[in-house]
Amino acid sequence: MTDAASTIEAPVLVLAGERDQVEPPDVLRRCLLPSVPRARFEVVPASGHLLPLEAPAEVTAALQDFTVGLGG
């Protein structure tokens, strides 16, 4: 995954669930983020791996904030 991620040139928002046991935030910080130079990383509190189902309002807010920050 990191080889493919290193080819991404666009801005990226990486969201991690604080309680995610499949892809924990510390693993994403250590293994994914160094490969994606334009990534923004946010941890969604009190949530697991299924962020859109567990924290839809937080995911929506993070996406809106991210896209506004792109100047689009």
Secondary structure, DSSP 8 states (H G I E B T S, - for coil): -HHHHTT--S-EEEEEETT-SSS-HHHIIIIIGGG-TTEEEEEETT--S-HHHH-HHHHHHHHHHHHHHTT-
